[in-house]
Amino acid sequence: MLESIPFDDGTLCVDLFEDPAGGFGFEHMRSDPEDGGRWTIVGGFSSARYDSALHAALAARTAVPWSNDDRAIQVWNRWCSHLQPE
């Protein structure tokens, strides 16, 4: 996993990853107390592949509505700033 972008309450996150077979992707995850804190896939996005981590991050921000709240945007911007093409 390259990065995990958390929701404010800690029950949701978006994980960005690099696929060893090539490309990058993301998944929307949830952690519930009744599941013992284990993370569960809720988005169904992990099969899509993108040619860069930046493209995967941009797709995740479009696909996961809460990822555009103020705190998440700050985390996204910090993480994505090092991915910007020069």
N, C-alpha and C positions, 0 to 999 in steps of 0.2 A: 504494500500500500504506500502510495506517495504522500497522501494527506487525508486527514479526516476532518471535515468541517462540521462542527457541532451546532445543534439548535440550542437556544438559551437554556432550556430546562434539562438538557442532557439526555433526553429520551429519543432524540432523532439525530442522525448525522448523514452526511454524504461522504462516501469513501471514494477517493480517486486512486486509480491503480494503473500500473504498466503491465501489459500482458506479455509473458515470456515468449509467446508465439508471435508477437508483433502488435503494435498499436497500444492505445490507451483507452480506458473506460472509467465508468463510475457506477456506484450503486447507492440507493437510498435505503437506510437501515433504521430500525427501531429497537429500543431496549425497554422491556416492561418488567416491573418488579415480579409479577406472577410467573415470568419466564426465568427467574433467577438472575436477572441482569444480562442474559445472553442477547446478543444482537441478532435480529431477524431481518431478512430482506423483505422490504415492503414495496419497492419500486419496480422491479423487473427490468432494470436498465443494463444489467451487467453483460449482456451478450453483444451490445453495440460497441464498435471499435472506432476510434478516431486517430488521425495521423499525428496528433501531438497532445501533450498533457493540457495545453492551453485550450485546444478545441474541445477536449473532454470536459474541462471545467466550465467552459461557456455553455455547452449542452446541458450540463447538470444544473446550472443556474436557471436555464430556461425551463427545464423539466420539473424541478422541485420548488413549489411556490414559496415555502418559508425561507429558502436560501437567499431570498432578496430582502430579508429584514435587515435593519441597520447593523446589528452586531455581526451577522453572517457576512454582509458585504465587506465589513472591515477585514474579516479573516480572509475572504476571497481575494480582496485587493492586495493584502500583504503577500499571500501565497502566489498569486498570479503575477505579481510585479517582476519576479525573477524569470518568468517564462516569456515575457514580451520579446518579440524579435527585435534585434538591434538594427 
